[in-house]
Amino acid sequence: MVGTRHLRGTVLSRVRHLLRSGAMTKTPLWVPVVEAFPPLKETKLNRKGDEELMHKIIYPEDEFRKLFYQRFNTNQPLSLWGEHHSYCDRFVEGCMEKVNQGLNKEEAVESTVKTLFTNQSSAIPDMWFEE
């Protein structure tokens, strides 16, 4: 039953076996640390996490990003290279600046929409607005 082998033992025991067998030649940096300070709970690969210890991470920018995609129907492709900012990025940056200046969230959104999207150089094409 080769398919179930990955569920047996801890991560540390699996790495030890791989090192002994020669499948791994270089010892990972974390192995001596984990051997010196073993975890309080056994770290089996199939162990489920504690739900009460897991928290959803929400950043303030996420709310503005959500508002942008609810308000505007945009399919602008994202570029992962260079300094290209999407309409959403510019919107979020503008809203965060307005909130840091002391406006509430609704005022920040309206002010950002007016400043960013009334300027012809950065306006979202008409086809991207929800009707």
DSSP file with accessible surface (Angstrom, degrees, kcal/mol):
  #  RESIDUE AA STRUCTURE BP1 BP2  ACC     N-H-->O    O-->H-N    N-H-->O    O-->H-N    TCO  KAPPA ALPHA  PHI   PSI    X-CA   Y-CA   Z-CA
    1    1 A M    >         0   0  189      0, 0.0     3,-1.0     0, 0.0     4,-0.3   0.000 360.0 360.0 360.0  74.8    0.0    0.0    0.0
    2    2 A V  G >   +     0   0  103      1,-0.2     3,-1.4     2,-0.2     4,-0.4   0.854 360.0  68.0 -65.8 -32.5    2.3    2.7   -1.2
    3    3 A G  G 3  S+     0   0   58      1,-0.3     3,-0.2     2,-0.1    -1,-0.2   0.726 100.5  47.3 -64.5 -22.1   -0.5    5.3   -1.4
    4    4 A T  G X  S+     0   0   55     -3,-1.0     3,-1.5     1,-0.2    -1,-0.3   0.472  84.2  91.3-100.8   0.5   -0.9    5.4    2.4
    5    5 A R  G X  S+     0   0  149     -3,-1.4     3,-1.7    -4,-0.3    -1,-0.2   0.832  76.4  65.3 -64.0 -31.4    2.8    5.7    3.4
    6    6 A H  G 3  S+     0   0  104     -4,-0.4    -1,-0.3     1,-0.3    39,-0.1   0.654  96.9  57.6 -69.1 -11.1    2.7    9.5    3.3
    7    7 A L  G <  S+     0   0   64     -3,-1.5     2,-0.4    38,-0.1    39,-0.3   0.439  87.4  96.5 -95.8   0.5    0.2    9.5    6.3
    8    8 A R  S <  S-     0   0  166     -3,-1.7     6,-0.0    -4,-0.2    -3,-0.0  -0.763  80.8 -10.1 -97.4 132.7    2.6    7.5    8.6
    9    9 A G  S    S-     0   0   23     -2,-0.4    36,-1.0     4,-0.1     2,-0.2  -0.036  87.2 -59.5  81.9 177.1    4.8    9.2   11.2
   10   10 A T  B  >  -A   44   0A  26     34,-0.2     4,-2.3     1,-0.1    34,-0.2  -0.463  47.1-106.7 -91.8 170.2    5.8   12.7   11.8
   11   11 A V  H  > S+     0   0   57     32,-1.1     4,-2.4     1,-0.2     5,-0.2   0.917 121.5  51.7 -63.3 -41.4    7.5   15.1    9.5
   12   12 A L  H  > S+     0   0   20      1,-0.2     4,-2.5     2,-0.2    -1,-0.2   0.924 109.9  47.8 -63.3 -44.2   10.7   14.8   11.5
   13   13 A S  H  > S+     0   0   27      2,-0.2     4,-2.2     1,-0.2    -1,-0.2   0.895 111.0  51.8 -65.9 -36.7   10.6   10.9   11.4
   14   14 A R  H  X S+     0   0   88     -4,-2.3     4,-2.2     2,-0.2    -2,-0.2   0.928 111.0  47.2 -64.8 -41.2   10.0   11.0    7.7
   15   15 A V  H  X S+     0   0   14     -4,-2.4     4,-2.5     1,-0.2    -2,-0.2   0.910 110.0  53.3 -67.8 -40.1   12.9   13.3    7.1
   16   16 A R  H  X S+     0   0   98     -4,-2.5     4,-2.6     1,-0.2    -1,-0.2   0.925 110.0  47.8 -58.5 -44.7   15.2   11.1    9.3
   17   17 A H  H  X S+     0   0  100     -4,-2.2     4,-2.4     1,-0.2     6,-0.3   0.897 111.1  50.7 -64.3 -39.5   14.2    8.0    7.3
   18   18 A L  H  X>S+     0   0   65     -4,-2.2     6,-1.8     2,-0.2     5,-1.3   0.891 111.9  47.7 -65.8 -37.3   14.9    9.9    4.0
   19   19 A L  H  <5S+     0   0   43     -4,-2.5     3,-0.4     4,-0.2    -2,-0.2   0.921 112.7  48.5 -68.0 -44.0   18.3   11.0    5.3
   20   20 A R  H  <5S+     0   0  176     -4,-2.6    -2,-0.2     1,-0.2    -1,-0.2   0.892 112.6  47.9 -63.1 -39.0   19.2    7.5    6.5
   21   21 A S  H  <5S-     0   0   89     -4,-2.4    -1,-0.2    -5,-0.2    -2,-0.2   0.657 112.6-118.1 -78.2 -15.1   18.2    5.9    3.2
   22   22 A G  T  <5S+     0   0   48     -4,-0.9    -3,-0.2    -3,-0.4    -4,-0.1   0.483  82.2 120.4  92.0   1.1   20.1    8.4    1.2
   23   23 A A  S   <S+     0   0   72     -5,-1.3     2,-0.4    -6,-0.3    -4,-0.2   0.821  81.3  39.4 -67.7 -30.4   17.1    9.8   -0.6
   24   24 A M        -     0   0   57     -6,-1.8    -2,-0.3    -9,-0.1    -1,-0.1  -0.977  65.8-178.2-115.9 133.0   18.0   13.2    0.9
   25   25 A T        +     0   0  140     -2,-0.4     2,-0.5     1,-0.2    -1,-0.1   0.768  66.5  58.3-100.0 -30.2   21.6   14.1    1.1
   26   26 A K  S    S-     0   0  170      0, 0.0    -1,-0.2     0, 0.0    -7,-0.0  -0.881  80.9-128.7-108.6 128.8   21.5   17.5    2.8
   27   27 A T        -     0   0   75     -2,-0.5   -11,-0.0     1,-0.1    -2,-0.0  -0.568  30.5-116.0 -73.2 127.9   19.9   17.9    6.3
   28   28 A P    >   -     0   0   29      0, 0.0     3,-1.2     0, 0.0    -1,-0.1  -0.300  21.4-118.9 -61.9 150.3   17.3   20.7    6.3
   29   29 A L  T 3> S+     0   0  160      1,-0.3     4,-0.6     2,-0.1    -2,-0.1   0.792 109.5  57.9 -62.4 -28.0   18.2   23.6    8.6
   30   30 A W  H 3> S+     0   0  102      1,-0.2     4,-2.5     2,-0.1    -1,-0.3   0.675  84.4  81.9 -80.1 -16.3   15.1   23.1   10.8
   31   31 A V  H <> S+     0   0    5     -3,-1.2     4,-2.5     1,-0.2     5,-0.2   0.940  92.5  45.0 -61.0 -50.2   15.9   19.5   11.8
   32   32 A P  H  > S+     0   0   72      0, 0.0     4,-2.2     0, 0.0    -1,-0.2   0.893 113.9  51.7 -62.6 -32.4   18.4   20.2   14.6
   33   33 A V  H  X S+     0   0   88     -4,-0.6     4,-2.7     2,-0.2    -2,-0.2   0.937 111.1  45.8 -67.5 -45.0   16.0   22.9   16.0
   34   34 A V  H  < S+     0   0   37     -4,-2.5    -1,-0.2     1,-0.2    -3,-0.2   0.878 112.6  51.5 -67.7 -34.3   13.0   20.6   16.0
   35   35 A E  H  < S+     0   0   94     -4,-2.5    -1,-0.2    -5,-0.2    -2,-0.2   0.903 114.4  43.2 -67.7 -37.4   15.1   17.8   17.6
   36   36 A A  H  < S+     0   0   65     -4,-2.2    -2,-0.2     1,-0.3    -1,-0.2   0.866 129.7  26.3 -74.6 -37.3   16.3   20.3   20.3
   37   37 A F  S  < S-     0   0  161     -4,-2.7    -1,-0.3    -5,-0.2    -2,-0.1  -0.710  83.5-164.6-127.4  80.3   12.9   21.8   20.9
   38   38 A P        -     0   0   90      0, 0.0    -3,-0.1     0, 0.0     4,-0.1  -0.273  30.9 -96.5 -66.6 151.6   10.2   19.3   19.9
   39   39 A P        -     0   0   64      0, 0.0     4,-0.1     0, 0.0    -5,-0.0  -0.283  23.5-126.3 -65.5 153.2    6.7   20.5   19.4
   40   40 A L  S    S+     0   0  185     -3,-0.1     2,-0.4     2,-0.1     3,-0.0   0.881  98.7  45.5 -67.5 -39.0    4.2   20.2   22.3
   41   41 A K  S    S-     0   0  105      1,-0.0     2,-0.1     3,-0.0    -1,-0.0  -0.846 102.8-101.2-103.5 144.3    1.7   18.3   20.1
   42   42 A E        -     0   0  115     -2,-0.4     2,-1.2     1,-0.1    -2,-0.1  -0.416  30.6-137.1 -64.5 134.1    2.8   15.5   17.8
   43   43 A T        +     0   0   46     -2,-0.1   -32,-1.1    -4,-0.1   -31,-0.2  -0.497  33.7 169.6 -97.3  65.8    3.1   16.8   14.3
   44   44 A K  B >   -A   10   0A  89     -2,-1.2     3,-1.3   -34,-0.2   -34,-0.2  -0.496  40.5-125.7 -73.7 148.4    1.5   14.0   12.3
   45   45 A L  T 3  S+     0   0   87    -36,-1.0    -1,-0.1     1,-0.3   -35,-0.1   0.811 108.7  47.6 -65.8 -29.5    0.8   14.9    8.7
   46   46 A N  T 3  S+     0   0   87    -39,-0.3     2,-0.3     2,-0.1    -1,-0.3   0.338  82.5 121.7 -96.9  10.2   -2.9   13.9    8.9
   47   47 A R    <   -     0   0  113     -3,-1.3     2,-0.2     1,-0.1    -4,-0.0  -0.526  60.0-131.1 -74.9 133.6   -3.6   15.9   12.1
   48   48 A K        -     0   0  179     -2,-0.3    -4,-0.1     1,-0.1    -1,-0.1  -0.563  24.1-110.3 -82.2 148.9   -6.3   18.5   11.8
   49   49 A G        -     0   0   40     -2,-0.2     2,-0.6     1,-0.1    -1,-0.1  -0.316  34.5 -97.5 -74.7 158.7   -5.6   22.0   13.0
   50   50 A D    >>  -     0   0   44      1,-0.2     4,-0.9     2,-0.0     3,-0.8  -0.685  28.7-152.3 -78.5 119.2   -7.4   23.5   16.0
   51   51 A E  G >4 S+     0   0  149     -2,-0.6     3,-0.6     1,-0.3    -1,-0.2   0.860  92.8  55.3 -63.0 -36.4  -10.3   25.6   14.7
   52   52 A E  G 34 S+     0   0  143      1,-0.2    -1,-0.3    -3,-0.1    -2,-0.0   0.749 107.2  50.9 -72.4 -19.9  -10.3   28.0   17.7
   53   53 A L  G <4 S+     0   0  118     -3,-0.8     2,-0.5     2,-0.0    -1,-0.2   0.653  93.3  86.2 -88.4 -15.8   -6.6   28.8   17.1
   54   54 A M    <<  -     0   0  102     -4,-0.9     2,-0.4    -3,-0.6     0, 0.0  -0.758  60.9-171.6 -90.2 125.9   -7.1   29.6   13.5
   55   55 A H        -     0   0  154     -2,-0.5     2,-0.4     0, 0.0    -3,-0.0  -0.917  26.6-117.2-117.5 143.4   -8.1   33.2   12.8
   56   56 A K        -     0   0  186     -2,-0.4     2,-0.6     1,-0.0    -2,-0.0  -0.646  29.2-137.5 -76.8 128.3   -9.2   34.7    9.5
   57   57 A I        +     0   0  123     -2,-0.4     2,-0.5     2,-0.0    -1,-0.0  -0.798  27.2 176.5 -92.6 119.2   -6.7   37.4    8.5
   58   58 A I        -     0   0  122     -2,-0.6    -2,-0.0     3,-0.0     3,-0.0  -0.991  12.7-157.9-126.8 124.9   -8.5   40.4    7.1
   59   59 A Y    >>  -     0   0  136     -2,-0.5     3,-1.3     1,-0.1     4,-0.7  -0.685  29.1-117.2 -96.7 154.1   -6.6   43.6    6.1
   60   60 A P  H >> S+     0   0   79      0, 0.0     4,-0.9     0, 0.0     3,-0.8   0.859 114.8  60.7 -58.7 -31.7   -8.2   47.0    5.9
   61   61 A E  H 3> S+     0   0   70      1,-0.2     4,-2.4     2,-0.2     5,-0.2   0.780  90.2  70.2 -65.8 -26.9   -7.5   47.1    2.2
   62   62 A D  H <> S+     0   0   63     -3,-1.3     4,-2.4     1,-0.2    -1,-0.2   0.864  94.1  54.0 -61.8 -36.2   -9.6   44.0    1.7
   63   63 A E  H <X S+     0   0   86     -3,-0.8     4,-2.3    -4,-0.7    -1,-0.2   0.922 110.6  45.6 -65.5 -40.9  -12.8   45.9    2.4
   64   64 A F  H  X S+     0   0    3     -4,-0.9     4,-2.3     2,-0.2    -2,-0.2   0.890 111.6  52.2 -69.4 -37.7  -12.0   48.5   -0.3
   65   65 A R  H  X S+     0   0   81     -4,-2.4     4,-2.2     2,-0.2    -2,-0.2   0.923 110.4  48.9 -62.6 -41.7  -11.0   45.8   -2.8
   66   66 A K  H  X S+     0   0  135     -4,-2.4     4,-1.8     1,-0.2    -2,-0.2   0.928 110.6  50.4 -63.5 -43.8  -14.3   44.1   -2.2
   67   67 A L  H  X S+     0   0   59     -4,-2.3     4,-2.4     1,-0.2     5,-0.2   0.891 108.3  53.9 -61.7 -39.0  -16.2   47.4   -2.7
   68   68 A F  H  X S+     0   0    1     -4,-2.3     4,-2.9     1,-0.2    -2,-0.2   0.947 110.9  44.0 -60.6 -48.9  -14.3   48.0   -5.9
   69   69 A Y  H  < S+     0   0  107     -4,-2.2    -1,-0.2     1,-0.2    -2,-0.2   0.771 113.9  51.2 -72.8 -23.4  -15.3   44.7   -7.4
   70   70 A Q  H  < S+     0   0  108     -4,-1.8    -1,-0.2    -5,-0.2    -2,-0.2   0.885 117.8  38.5 -73.6 -37.6  -18.9   45.0   -6.2
   71   71 A R  H  < S+     0   0   96     -4,-2.4    59,-0.8    -5,-0.2     2,-0.4   0.855 118.6  44.4 -83.1 -37.8  -19.2   48.5   -7.8
   72   72 A F  B  <  -B  129   0B   3     -4,-2.9     2,-1.2    -5,-0.2    57,-0.2  -0.918  67.9-144.4-115.8 136.5  -17.2   48.0  -11.0
   73   73 A N        +     0   0   87     55,-1.7     2,-0.4    -2,-0.4    -4,-0.1  -0.749  40.1 163.1 -96.6  89.0  -17.4   45.1  -13.4
   74   74 A T        -     0   0   14     -2,-1.2    -2,-0.1    -5,-0.1    54,-0.0  -0.898  32.3-179.9-116.1 140.0  -13.8   44.9  -14.5
   75   75 A N        +     0   0  130     -2,-0.4    -1,-0.1     2,-0.0    -2,-0.0  -0.146  30.2 154.3-120.6  33.6  -12.0   42.1  -16.2
   76   76 A Q        -     0   0   54      1,-0.1     2,-0.1     0, 0.0    -2,-0.1  -0.450  45.3-121.4 -66.5 128.0   -8.7   43.9  -16.4
   77   77 A P        -     0   0  111      0, 0.0     2,-0.4     0, 0.0    -1,-0.1  -0.409  24.1-126.3 -68.5 147.9   -5.8   41.4  -16.5
   78   78 A L        -     0   0  115     -2,-0.1     2,-0.5     8,-0.1     7,-0.1  -0.791  13.1-147.3 -97.3 138.3   -3.2   41.6  -13.7
   79   79 A S        -     0   0   62     -2,-0.4     7,-0.1     5,-0.2     5,-0.1  -0.905   8.7-168.5-104.1 128.6    0.5   42.0  -14.4
   80   80 A L        +     0   0  148     -2,-0.5     2,-0.4     3,-0.0    -1,-0.1   0.453  68.5  73.6 -93.5  -1.1    2.8   40.4  -11.9
   81   81 A W  S >  S-     0   0  200      2,-0.0     3,-0.6     0, 0.0    -2,-0.0  -0.889  91.3  -4.4-114.6 144.8    5.9   42.1  -13.4
   82   82 A G  T 3  S-     0   0   66     -2,-0.4    -3,-0.0     1,-0.2     0, 0.0  -0.211 100.0 -52.0  80.0-165.6    7.0   45.7  -13.2
   83   83 A E  T 3  S+     0   0  161      2,-0.1     2,-0.5    -2,-0.0    -1,-0.2  -0.075  79.5 140.4-103.3  29.7    5.3   48.7  -11.6
   84   84 A H    <   -     0   0  134     -3,-0.6     2,-0.5    -5,-0.1    -5,-0.2  -0.668  34.8-160.6 -80.1 122.3    1.9   48.3  -13.3
   85   85 A H        -     0   0   80     -2,-0.5    -2,-0.1    -7,-0.1     2,-0.0  -0.886  10.8-135.2-104.2 133.0   -0.9   49.1  -11.0
   86   86 A S     >  -     0   0    7     -2,-0.5     4,-2.3     1,-0.1     5,-0.2  -0.258  29.7-103.5 -75.2 169.5   -4.4   47.8  -11.8
   87   87 A Y  H  > S+     0   0   36      1,-0.2     4,-2.4     2,-0.2     5,-0.2   0.897 124.6  53.5 -59.1 -39.3   -7.5   50.1  -11.4
   88   88 A C  H  > S+     0   0    1      2,-0.2     4,-2.8     1,-0.2    -1,-0.2   0.918 106.8  50.6 -64.0 -43.3   -8.3   48.2   -8.2
   89   89 A D  H  > S+     0   0   45      2,-0.2     4,-2.7     1,-0.2     5,-0.2   0.925 112.1  47.1 -60.7 -44.1   -4.8   48.8   -6.8
   90   90 A R  H  X S+     0   0   76     -4,-2.3     4,-2.4     2,-0.2    -1,-0.2   0.898 112.4  50.6 -65.1 -37.8   -5.1   52.6   -7.5
   91   91 A F  H  X S+     0   0    1     -4,-2.4     4,-2.6    -5,-0.2    -2,-0.2   0.941 112.1  46.2 -63.7 -46.8   -8.6   52.6   -6.0
   92   92 A V  H  X S+     0   0    5     -4,-2.8     4,-2.6     2,-0.2     5,-0.2   0.920 112.8  49.8 -64.5 -44.2   -7.4   50.9   -2.8
   93   93 A E  H  X S+     0   0   90     -4,-2.7     4,-2.2    -5,-0.2    -1,-0.2   0.921 112.0  48.7 -61.1 -42.0   -4.4   53.1   -2.5
   94   94 A G  H  X S+     0   0   14     -4,-2.4     4,-2.2    -5,-0.2    -2,-0.2   0.922 112.2  47.9 -63.8 -43.9   -6.5   56.2   -3.0
   95   95 A C  H  X S+     0   0    0     -4,-2.6     4,-2.5     1,-0.2     5,-0.2   0.913 110.9  50.7 -64.0 -41.6   -9.1   55.1   -0.4
   96   96 A M  H  X S+     0   0   32     -4,-2.6     4,-2.3     1,-0.2    -1,-0.2   0.899 109.7  50.8 -65.6 -37.9   -6.4   54.2    2.2
   97   97 A E  H  X S+     0   0  115     -4,-2.2     4,-1.2    -5,-0.2    -1,-0.2   0.927 110.9  48.7 -62.9 -43.4   -4.9   57.7    1.7
   98   98 A K  H  <>S+     0   0   40     -4,-2.2     5,-2.0     1,-0.2     4,-0.4   0.898 111.4  49.2 -65.6 -38.8   -8.2   59.3    2.3
   99   99 A V  H ><5S+     0   0   45     -4,-2.5     3,-1.4     1,-0.2    -1,-0.2   0.910 109.0  52.7 -66.8 -39.4   -8.9   57.3    5.4
  100  100 A N  H 3<5S+     0   0  128     -4,-2.3    -1,-0.2     1,-0.3    -2,-0.2   0.766 104.1  57.9 -66.9 -24.0   -5.5   58.1    6.8
  101  101 A Q  T 3<5S-     0   0  139     -4,-1.2    -1,-0.3    -3,-0.2    -2,-0.2   0.533 129.6 -95.2 -81.2  -9.3   -6.4   61.8    6.2
  102  102 A G  T < 5S+     0   0   66     -3,-1.4    -3,-0.2    -4,-0.4    -2,-0.1   0.438  79.4 132.8 114.8  -0.6   -9.4   61.4    8.4
  103  103 A L      < -     0   0   59     -5,-2.0    -1,-0.3     1,-0.1     2,-0.1  -0.484  57.0-114.4 -77.4 154.4  -12.3   60.7    6.1
  104  104 A N     >  -     0   0   78     -2,-0.1     4,-2.4     1,-0.1     5,-0.2  -0.342  36.6 -97.1 -79.6 174.4  -14.7   57.9    6.9
  105  105 A K  H  > S+     0   0   83      1,-0.2     4,-2.4     2,-0.2     5,-0.2   0.890 121.3  49.2 -63.8 -41.7  -14.9   54.9    4.5
  106  106 A E  H  > S+     0   0  133      1,-0.2     4,-2.3     2,-0.2    -1,-0.2   0.926 113.7  46.0 -65.4 -43.3  -17.9   56.0    2.5
  107  107 A E  H  > S+     0   0  100      1,-0.2     4,-2.6     2,-0.2     5,-0.2   0.886 111.5  53.2 -65.3 -37.6  -16.5   59.5    2.0
  108  108 A A  H  X S+     0   0    0     -4,-2.4     4,-2.4     2,-0.2    -2,-0.2   0.914 109.7  48.2 -63.8 -41.7  -13.1   58.0    1.0
  109  109 A V  H  X S+     0   0   11     -4,-2.4     4,-2.6     2,-0.2     5,-0.2   0.951 114.1  45.1 -64.6 -48.5  -14.7   55.8   -1.6
  110  110 A E  H  X S+     0   0   85     -4,-2.3     4,-2.2     1,-0.2    -2,-0.2   0.916 114.3  48.8 -63.4 -41.9  -16.7   58.6   -3.2
  111  111 A S  H  X S+     0   0   33     -4,-2.6     4,-2.5    -5,-0.2     5,-0.2   0.914 112.3  48.6 -64.8 -40.3  -13.8   61.0   -3.2
  112  112 A T  H  X S+     0   0    0     -4,-2.4     4,-2.9    -5,-0.2     5,-0.5   0.911 109.6  51.7 -67.4 -40.3  -11.5   58.3   -4.7
  113  113 A V  H  X S+     0   0   19     -4,-2.6     4,-1.9     1,-0.2     5,-0.2   0.936 112.3  47.2 -61.5 -42.8  -14.0   57.5   -7.4
  114  114 A K  H  X S+     0   0  136     -4,-2.2     4,-0.8    -5,-0.2    -2,-0.2   0.923 117.6  40.7 -65.0 -44.5  -14.3   61.2   -8.3
  115  115 A T  H  < S+     0   0   76     -4,-2.5     4,-0.4    -5,-0.2    -2,-0.2   0.907 123.3  35.8 -75.4 -38.6  -10.6   61.8   -8.4
  116  116 A L  H  < S+     0   0   33     -4,-2.9     6,-0.3    -5,-0.2    -3,-0.2   0.914 122.1  37.8 -81.0 -44.1   -9.5   58.6  -10.1
  117  117 A F  H  < S+     0   0   20     -4,-1.9    -1,-0.2    -5,-0.5    -3,-0.1   0.415 107.4  59.6-101.3   3.7  -12.2   57.9  -12.6
  118  118 A T  S  < S+     0   0  102     -4,-0.8     2,-0.4    -5,-0.2    -1,-0.2   0.651  86.4  89.3 -96.0 -17.1  -13.2   61.4  -13.8
  119  119 A N  S >  S-     0   0   84     -4,-0.4     3,-0.9    -3,-0.2     4,-0.5  -0.640  78.0-140.9 -76.0 127.8   -9.6   61.9  -15.1
  120  120 A Q  G >  S+     0   0  168     -2,-0.4     3,-0.6     1,-0.2    -1,-0.1   0.816  94.8  62.0 -63.5 -29.5   -9.5   60.7  -18.7
  121  121 A S  G 3  S+     0   0  101      1,-0.2    -1,-0.2    -3,-0.0    -4,-0.1   0.800 118.3  24.7 -72.0 -25.8   -6.0   59.2  -18.3
  122  122 A S  G <  S+     0   0   11     -3,-0.9    -1,-0.2    -6,-0.3    -2,-0.2   0.198  89.9 131.9-122.4  16.6   -7.0   56.7  -15.6
  123  123 A A    <   -     0   0   28     -3,-0.6    -6,-0.1    -4,-0.5    -5,-0.1  -0.438  59.4-119.3 -74.0 144.7  -10.7   56.3  -16.3
  124  124 A I        -     0   0    3     -2,-0.1     5,-0.1    -7,-0.1    -1,-0.1  -0.658  42.0-101.4 -76.0 133.3  -12.2   52.8  -16.5
  125  125 A P    >   -     0   0   55      0, 0.0     3,-2.3     0, 0.0     4,-0.3  -0.205  31.2-111.6 -55.3 150.1  -13.8   52.3  -19.9
  126  126 A D  G >  S+     0   0  134      1,-0.3     3,-1.5     2,-0.2    -2,-0.1   0.798 114.5  64.9 -56.2 -32.2  -17.6   52.7  -20.0
  127  127 A M  G 3  S+     0   0  147      1,-0.2    -1,-0.3     3,-0.0    -3,-0.0   0.682  95.2  60.8 -68.1 -13.6  -18.1   49.1  -20.7
  128  128 A W  G <  S+     0   0   42     -3,-2.3   -55,-1.7     2,-0.1     2,-0.3   0.514  83.4  95.3 -92.1  -6.1  -16.6   48.2  -17.3
  129  129 A F  B <  S-B   72   0B  67     -3,-1.5     2,-0.3    -4,-0.3   -57,-0.2  -0.681  79.5-120.4 -83.2 140.5  -19.2   50.1  -15.2
  130  130 A E              0   0  113    -59,-0.8    -2,-0.1    -2,-0.3    -1,-0.0  -0.596 360.0 360.0 -75.6 138.9  -22.2   48.2  -13.9
  131  131 A E              0   0  218     -2,-0.3    -1,-0.0     0, 0.0     0, 0.0  -0.724 360.0 360.0 -99.8 360.0  -25.4   49.5  -15.2
